[in-house]
């Protein structure tokens, strides 16, 4: 093929060129599709431009325009075109389908469909299907007090806002897992297709079981341009593009051109062929009972950006070029000729005929739109709480770890909790999944494989039988892409199910912005009355900063907590359980909750256990508390408050108390542990926060507080700066100091170790005088000795590593004081 022929073949212009050659539409149907297309495009332009005169009943004037023009038109025509043609198949085959708009700022396309289908007016009666309602519908778009230009939670039928690009495919697959009849029609923008998360998410077909799951029909929309640049996939040859998708495991079908009539026929034929393929694959798998991985269809739709708009304005390209990306004609306030051109363009969609009574005719609506919940804008799957079944939960208390003596029992908290998670999965075999990037085994959660193995639709080798834990009908979703796992989970819970993501703490930062977007979605949902609650997004972080003996500095980053703490207090929760029974209580609570992002941080290695199950439930219910079994104030005025948050910091804090008591047995020390991080913030700023009276009763307002924290120390200072006596809080946490360290040596680097804490405490109690100086010197010597031994032999001194709480007398005193 010559270069000119190739350029012509990847041009969006000309009569339809398609892989499937058929003409399923009658002439009358083509005319109806033209009318519906025009009505939709008119609404899309009206949302961007008009504040008044919604049906152009009078000549367009500047005062009819919005003072500030906002919105994006470029991708709307192709999305509308796809949406309305899929409606024909919903009606013909009674399909259960949702629409996911991947291109950025895609709201005009989906809002116009929701309005024409009648859903929008049902949800928002003030935007009625008449001239007055249309005027309100137009005005609210990208307008103060109105709605955004993405498919925000206010958009009926949406589970994907698309504010940040790259997640449409992973959200779509998440939605169809365990929804065997659902099809997620997913528009992928060609700009979006350049993102890393989108590129990895194409592999989701390797995890889709045609027996138990629905299907995703991706439509890659090649309109050629981003904001100001060509898109990569629109500028490569057909052969390369076809090979790319065959390599991904899809069968691509092309629909290309700009001639509307022939494009209607091509799109109708292609979509029907793809739906037939999907139904054929599912029928084969379900009737045979044998799952397999087919070559799922993908449509490559090439149309001009800003399709049906003016090709040029003032001899500058508009349609088919990047200038049509956002507001197509930007100077209509200042340029009378351009205002006339806009009016001519809008009138070319025949609003006076199509909206003669202020709305499209019932005949046109009946012919092209599904009814009831078969409308993609009204599908209850896209309002996930509508069809959400509560989890069947075993009693977490039955999985308790025995704690005969506080601080003197070692156990693997995570391994134990995995048994609880296994039974949650077993009891909810169609609406709960565990997600994670290749770390379920590493994170000590392998017990879950007894209830559901890892989904794997790829090839199998004999050695997979030896601990591979692979199965086509699995319940554990592992792929080494945090983005895809997070996207799957979000799509899964937004469409009515439940799940949990487990990940190494240092690399959860890969999805910082995804979690940001989900938090914003949830927060906005709280303002939308018709949005039902969805299951919480639960994130379990392990392989924590303080246990990176061989991974080193790259794996030492607990800063995800800072990211989450920045989000709205209405939707985020952070828990740092100190031991195994507290971990069980926290996981149970989070799995039962809704409309939150819950973050649980717990190490996966063996640790000291502190609380019986009964004590753990009480402690987690309060979220913060004084631990009398490790305190010596016993109702008296303390000399010092030792506080901790996190399993490893708690261990070191208790060991520091032991050191202090060895040197100063008369000290009155109050031990405090924090499970719920947001207990530290004022109740005025977070619903979980303590009021100042509660704060003072625990922390005092005038005593030194040595606070050992799991993450960066400044987060605690930020949360507590308003508190009485905040100047007395001295926080120790990770300070970006690390290497290939033993656990204790890493703690010493960051001053979170027992010796540093004890020395810090001595420095805050001047009444100790010279006794304090002597003890301080002894502790410093012991610290250096421990560090030198780690450098010499490669492990921490066993007597320090295996330390347990030694104060039997103190425990007895505490027990008697509690019983009295």
N, C-alpha and C positions, 0 to 999 in steps of 0.2 A: 504494500500500500504506500502510495506517495505521501509526502508530508502534508500536502494540501488536502488529500482525501482523509487522512487521519484527523487533521484539524476539523474538517467538516463533520466527521463522525462523532467527535466529542463536543461539538457545538450544541447548545440547547435549542437551536432554531430549526424550523422545518416541520414537515408532516411527521406524525408519530412513527418512531422506529422502535420495535419491540421484539423481544424474544418469542413471546406468544402471539401468534397471528390468528385473530378471531375478531368478529364483530357482533358481540352478544346483545347490543342495544338496538332497539328500534329507533326510527327517526324521531318519533314522539318522545322516547326516553332521552335521547340526546338533547332535544330541546328543553326538556325538564331539567336535565343536569346543567345546561347552560344557564337557565334561569336561577337555579339554586346557587351556582357558582357566582353569578353576578350579585345576587342578594348578599352572599357571604362577603364578597370583596367590598361591596358598598359599606357594609357594617364595619369592616376592618378599617377602611379609610375614615369613616365617620368617627370611630373611637379616637383616632389620632388627631383629627382636625376640628370637629364640630362641638360647640357648646350650645348652640341654638340652631333653629331652622333644620331639624334633623332629616326631613324628607325633601329639602330644597323646594318647598312650596313657593318660595320667592327667590329672586336672584341672590346668589351668595355674596355676602358683604363681610368686611373685616370684623364687624362686631359679632358676627355669627361664629367666629373662630375662637378657639382657646387662645388665651394670651401667651401661653407657653406650650409649644408643640413638642410632645413626647411620644415615643412609641416606635415600634419597628414593623415595617411592612414587608420587607424583602422575602422572608421565608413563609409568609402567610398564605400566598396562593397555592404553593405546593402542598402545604399541610391541609388546607381546606379541601383541595382536590382529592387527596388520599382519604381523608375522613369521610367525605360524603359518598365516595364510591364504595367504601367498606360497609356503609349503612345498607346498601343494596343486598350484600351478602348476609348481614345480620337478619334482615327481613326474610330473605329467601331460605336460609338454613336455621333460623332461630338461634343464632350464635350468642354466646355469652362473651362479651368483649369490652375491653377498656382501651383508651387512647392515651399514649404517653408522648408528650411534645418535648423532644430533645433540643431543638434549636433554641438558642437564647432569645428571650423576649418573645416567646411564641404565643402570648395570650390572645392577640387579635384573632388568630385562627380558631382557637378552641372556644373562646368566648362567643364568637359569632355563631358557632355550631350549637352551643348550649342555648343561645337566645332563640335561634330558629327552631330548635327542637322543642322549645317551650320550657325546658328545665330551669333556665335562668329566672324566668318570671315566676315559676312556682316557688323557687327558693327565696327570691327577692321580689315580692309582689309590687313594690314601687316601680320596678323596671318592667312594667306591663307591656304586652304585645300591642302597642298602639303608639301614636305619635308622641304622646306625653311620656310614656314609658321609655321609648327609644331615645328621647332627648336626655333623660336621666341616665340611661345606659351608656350613651356616648360621653356625657360629662364626667362620669365617675372614673373613667379610664385614665390612668396616670395623672390623677388630679388630687390635690390635697383633700384628705378625708375619704378618698375613693379607694381604688384597687390598683395593683401594680401591673407592669407590662409583662410579667412572667405568669405562668399558670399557678398562681399562688393558692393557698388553702381556700380563698374565697371562690375559686373556680370550681363549679360542679364537675365531678368526674375526674378530678386531678389527684394523683398521688405523687407528682413530680413537678416541682416548681421550675427547675432548670436555671436557677439563679447562677449557679456555678456549673459549668459544662463538664460532661464526661460520664454521667451516671444514668442516662436513660435506659441503656440496655441492662445494666445490673439491677436497676429497680424493676424493670419489666420481668426479668427472670425470677427475681424474688417474689413477685406477685403471682406468678403462675406455678411455682412449686407447691404441690399439694392442692392445686385447683385444677383438676383434670379436664374440666370443660372450658376453661378460660383461655381466650386468645388476647394477648397484649399486642395491639398494633402500635408499633413504636417508630416514630420519626426520629432519625438520627441526622442532625445537621452536619454538613461536610466540614464546617469549622470545628464542631464538637468532635468529629471523628479524628481530629489531629491530637486529641488529648491522650495522655498515657492511660488513665482509667478506662476510657472507652475502648482503647486498643486491646487491653487485657480482657475486657468483658465479653468480647466476641467468643471467647472460649467457653462461655457458660453452657453451650450446647453439650459439652462433654459431661455435664452434670444434670441434664434434663432427661427424666425417665418418661417415655411416652405412655406408660401404663398409668402412673400415679400423678403425673404433672400435666399442666396445660401446655401451651405453645406461645412462643414469641414470634411475631412476624415483623422483622425489622425492615424499614424503608429508608435506605440511605439517600438523603435528599441532596443531590448535586446541583445546587443553584450557582455554584462557581466562585462565590466571594464571601469573605468575612467583612469586617468593618471597612478595611481599606486595602485588602490583599486578596489575591487568588487563593483558592483552597487547593491543597495538594492532590486530593483524590479526583478532583474535577479536571486535572491537567495531566493525567497519565492515560495511556492507551487503554482501549477496551480489553485487550488481551491481558495486560498487566493487572487491571482491576478484576477481571474475571478470575485470573489465577490467584490473586490475593484472597478472594472469598472462598474459592475452592480449597485453598490451603487452610483457611480457617474452619472448613468443614461445612460450608453452605453451598447451596446451588443458587447462583445469582440469576435473576431475571431482569432484563433492562426494559425501561420505558422512558423514551426520550423524545423531546420535541416541544414545540410551542403552538402548533395548530390545534386549537381547542377541540374541535369536533373529532378529529382522528385520535387525539389523546384520550378523549372519553372512552372510545372503544378499546384502545390499547390497555388503559388502566383497568377498565372493567374486566377484560379478559384475563389480564395478568393476576389481579387479586383473586379472581375466582379459581384460577389454576392453582395458586398458592394455598388457598383454603382447602381445595380438594386434596392437595398433596399432604397437608397437615392431617386432615381427617383420615386419609388412607394410611399414613404411618401409625396413627393412634389406633385405628381399627385393627391393623395387623398385629400390633403389640398386645392389645387388650384381648383379642380373640384367641391368640396363641398362648398368652400368658408369658411370652418371652420378650423381655425388653431388649432394645437395640438402639444404636445411635444412627439415625438416618442423616442424609444430607438435607438439613432443613432449608426451606426457601428464604431468600433475602431478595428484596426488590431494590434495584438501583434506579431511582427516578431522577432524570435530568431535565430540569425546566429552567427558564431564565429567572434570575433573581428579580423580584418585583414584577413577575409575570402579569401581563395584560395592562401594565402601565405604559406611559409614553416612552418610546424607544430613545428619543433624544429631547432635550430641552435646551434651547439656545445653543444648539450644535454640540451639546455635551451629552454623553451617554447616560441614560438613567436605567431603564429596564435592561436586564442582562448585565448590569455592572454594579460596582459596590455603592454607587450613589443611591441606590434604592434600598440599601440595607436598613436604614432607620426611617426618619421622616423624609419621604421622597422629594417633596418640594419645600424647601425650608424658608423661603423669603416671601410667602404669600401676604404677610402683613405689609410689607414695604413695596412690593412689586405688583401693580394692578394687572399686568399682563399674565403674570404667573397665577394670580388669583383666578382669573378667567380660565386659565388652562386647567387648574384644579377643578373648577366647577364643571368644565367640559368633560374632564376625565370621570368625575363622580357621576355625572348624568349619563355617561356611556353605559353605566350599569343599570339604567332604567328604573330608578327608585320609584318614579311616579306610577309605573305600571306594576312592578313587582310588589310594592307596598301600598297599593291603591287604598286600602282600608287601614293603613298603618301597620300592617303585618302581611306576611306572605299568605297566599290562599291556602285554605284547608286542603284543596286538591293537591297542590304541590307538596305540602307537608305530608299528607297521607302517602303520596307516591314515593317519597324519598326518605322519610324519617321513620325509624322504628318507634314503637310506643312503650310507655311505661319504663320499667327497669331494663329493657333491652336497649334503650338509648345509652350510648357510651357516656353521655354527660350525667346519667342518672343511675349508673350501675352501682349497686350497694357495695361491691368489692372495693370501689374507689373511695368509699367512706367507711374505712375498715372496722370501726366499732360496731357497724350495723350487723355484720355477720360474725363478730368475734365470739368465740366460745371461751369461757374461763378455763384455765388449766385445771386439770385434776391433779391435786397436789398430795403426795404422801406427807406424813407428819415428820418434819425435819428433826424433831426431838428424838425420833427413833434411831438416828444416826450419830448420837452424841458420843463424844470422847470422854472416857472416864478421867476425872481429875481428883484423885484422892488428896493430893496436897498441892496447893497453888504454887506454881513456879517450880515444880519439881518433877514434872512429867513431860517427856519428849514424845511428840507424835507428828505425823505428816498431815497437816490440816487439809491441804488440797486433795491429797489422795483419798482421804476420808470423805470429803465433800463430793467427790466424784461419784460415790455410791448413791448419794441423794440425787444428783443430776441424772444418773442412769435411770433411776426409777421415775423421775419426772418424765424423761423421754419415753419410757416404756408405757406410761399411763396416758401419753398424749401423742400417739403414733402418727397422727395426721395433721397436727397443728403446733408442733414444737420441733425446732432444729437447733443444733449447735454449729456455730460458724467459727472459722479461724484459719489463719495462714500457715498450715503445715505444722501446727504446734500442739495439737491435742495430746499426743503421747508425751511430748517434752514437758508439757505443763501439768503432768501427773493426773490427767483426766481420762486415762485409758479405760477405766471401768465402764464408761458410757458405751463402749463397743459391744458390751453384753446386751444392750438394748437396741443399738442401731450402729451399723458400721459406716465407714466413709463412702459417700456416693462416688462411684467411678464408672463412667460409661465408655471408657477407653478400652484398649486391649489389655488382656490379662496374661501374666507369665506364671509358670508353675511356682516360682518362689514366693508369689503373693500369698500363697496359702500359709506361709511361715511367718505369721504376725503382720501381714499386710493390712488386714482388716478392711478389705475393699468389698463393696457390694453395689449392684445396680440399684437396689432398693434401700440404700443406706439413709441415715438420718444426720450424719455429720458431714458438713460442707467444708472441705479444705482446698484452698488454692493459694499459691504463694503470691497473692495480690491483696493486700489489706483493703485497697479500694473496692475490689470486686466483692470481697466477703462482706464488707460494710454495706455496699449497695444492695446485695442480696438480702441481708438482714433488714435493711430499711424497707425494701419492697415487700418483704414477707410480713412484717408487722403492720405496715400501712394498709395492707389488704386483709387484715383480720386475724393474723396468727401470732405466735410467740417465739422468742428465741434469745440466744445469748452469744455474744462474740467473745472469744478468749484470745489474748494476744500478749506477746512480750511487751513489757512496759516501755522500753526505749523506742520501739518502732511504731507505737500507736500514733506517734506524731505524723506518720504518713497520711492519716485520715483526719487530721485536725480540722481542716476546712469542711470536710464532709459532715463531721459531727456538728460543727458550727451551723451548717445549713439545716440539719435536722432539728437542732434546737430552735432555730428561727421558725421553721415550719410548725413545730409544736406550740410555740408561743403565739403565733398568729392564729392557730386553730382554736386557742382558748377564747379568742374574740369572735369566732364564727359560730353562731348559735346552732346551726344544723350539723356541724361537724361532731361526730361521735368520738369518744375516747378510743385510743388504740393502746395496745400493750406497750410497755416501756421498752426503750432501747437499752439493753443491759450489756455493759462492757466489763469483763473481768480481766484485770491486768495482773500479770505475774512475771516471773523471771525479772525480779525487781532490781533497781539500781544497786542495792547493797549486796547482791549476790551475783557478781559478775567476775568470778575468780579468774576464768580463762578468757572471757570475751574482751575484757578491758574497757578502756575509756569510751569507745564508740557505743557501748551498750549501757552507758550510765547516764540516764536522763529521765528524771521523774516529773518533767515539766508539763505533762498533759493535764495535771490537776490545775495548773494556772489557766490553761485554755478553757477548761470546763467552768472554773470559778468565775470567768468573765461573763458567762451567759446569764440569761434571765433567771432569777431565783425561783420563778414559778415552775421551771421545767428541769432543773438540774439538781442532782444529789450526788454526794461523794462519801463513800464509806471505806474506812481502813480498819477492818476487824483485827484485834490483836492476837486471836488464837482460833483454833478450829471450831469450837462451839459458836463463837461469835460469827465466824464465816458462814456457818450453816444458817444462822438466824438472818444474816444480811441477805444471802442469796434467796432464801425463801421470801423475804419481804420484797425484794426487787422483782422477782418473777411474778408476784401477785399484783404489782403496782401497774398503773397506766399513766400515759402522757408525760413520762419523765425520760430523761437520759440519766441512767444510774451508772456510776463508776465505782467498782469495787477493786481495791488494791490489796493483794495478799500474796505472800511468797509461797513458792511451791516446795521448799525443802522442809525438813523436820524442824520443829520449833518447840520451845517451852509452851506448856498449856497452863492457863491461869484460872479459868472459870468453869464451874460445873455448868451443865445446860441451863438449869434454873437461873443461875447467876448471869449467864450470858444473855438470856432472853431479857432479863431486867435491865442489864447494862445496855444492850442494843436498843431497847425501847426508849431509854432515856437519851442515848446517844453520847453521853458524857457522864463521868461519875468519879467520885472519890473511891479509891480501892483501900479499904481499911486493913485488909490482910497484908498490905505492904507499907502501911503508914505507922508512924509512931506518935502522932499528935493525940490520937485517941480522945478527941473532943476538946483538947486544949488548944491554946494559941500556937500555931506552927511557927517554927523558925524559918522554914523553907518549904516551897512547893516544888515538887518534881513532877512534871507533866510529860506525857508522851502521846504520839499519834502514829500508828503503824506498828506492825508486828516486830520488826527488827529494832526500831528505835525504842520500843517498850522494853525489850530484852536488855538493851544497854542501859536504859534509865533505871531499871530495877537493880542491875549490877552496880550502878553508881550509888544507889541508896545503900546497898550492902557495904561498899567501900567506905562511905561516910560513917556508917554505924560502927564499922570496925575501928575507926579512929575517934569518933565522937558518939559513943553509945547513948549519951543523954539528949542528943538532938531530937527535936520535935519536927518530923518530916511528914508532909502530906503528899500522898501519891495520887495522881489524877491520870485517867486515861480517856482519850477522845476516840470515839468510833465514827461519829457523824461530824465531818469537818465543819459543816455549816452551823454547828452549835456555837462556834466561836464568834460568829458575826452577830451584830445587833439584831434583835427581833424586828426592828424597824426596816431592816434591809433584806431579811430572809425569813420565811415562815418558820424555819427550824431554829432560829437564833434564840439564845437565852436573853431574857431581860437583864438589866444591870443588877437587880437585886439577886437574881439567881446566879449570875456571874460571880458576884462578890462572895456569895455564900460558899462557892466552890474554890475560887482562885484567891480570895482575899483582895483587898484593895491596897495593901501596904506591905506585902511580903515579897521577897525575891522569888521569881518563877523561872525555873530552868526547864525549858520546853524542848524536848527532843522530837524532831519532826521528820517524817519520811521524805518530804520533797524539799524544794528550795525554801529557805527560812523566811524570805521576805513575804511569802504568801500568808503566813500566820500573822506577821506584823500588819499586813494590809487588812486582814480580816478583823483584827483586834484593836485597831488604832483608836477607836472611840471608847474603849473600855476603861472603867475606873482602874487606876493603877497600871495603865498600859506601859508606863515607863519602866515598870518592874519586870516586864516580860523579856527574857533573854532566850532567843530561839536558836537552836542548833539544827542544821539540816544540810542537805547536799549543796556544796559550794563550788561545783565544777572542778573538783580535784580528784584525779583518778589515774589509774594505769592498770597493769596486770597485778591486782592486789588480792591478798587474803581478805576475808570479810572484816576482820578486826583492823587490819592495816588501812583499808579503805575508810573505815569509820574514823580512825585516827587522823587521816589526811583531812577529813572534813569536820573534825572536832565533834563528832556525834558518838564517840566511844565512851565507855564507862569512866575512864581516867579523866578525859577532858571535861566530862559533865561534872564529876566530883570536884575537880579543881575549880571549875567555873562557880560551882556552888560555894566553895570555901571563899572564893574572892568576893562573893556577894554577902558574906556574913562577917563583917569586921569585928564582931564581938569575940570571934575565935582567937584573935590576936596572934601571938607567937605559936600557939598550938596549931593554928591553921597553917602557918608558914612551914612548920615541920612536916605536917601531913601532906602539904602540897608538894614538897620536895620528894617525899617518899613516893607519892603517886606518879610524879613525873619520871622518876627513875624506873618504876615498874612499867610505865608506858613505853619508854625507850627500850627497855629490855625485851618486851613483847614484840615490838616492831623489829628489832634487830634479829630476833629468833625467826620471825616470818621471812626476813630477807635471807637468812642463813639456810633454813631447812625447807622453806616453801609452804609451811602451814602455820596456823596460829598455835600457841602453846595449848596443849590439851586441857589443862586445868582452867584456862580462860574460855576456851571454845565450849567445854562441857559444863560450864558454870550453871548451877541451879540455886534457887532461893534457899539459903541455909538456916533461916531464923525460925526454928521450931517454936521457941518461946513466944516470939512475936505473933505467930499464927494462933497459938492458944489464947493469948491475950485478946487478940482480935475477935476470935470466935466467941469468947465469953462476953466481950463488950457488945457484940451483935445480938447474942441471945438475950442479954439483959435489956 
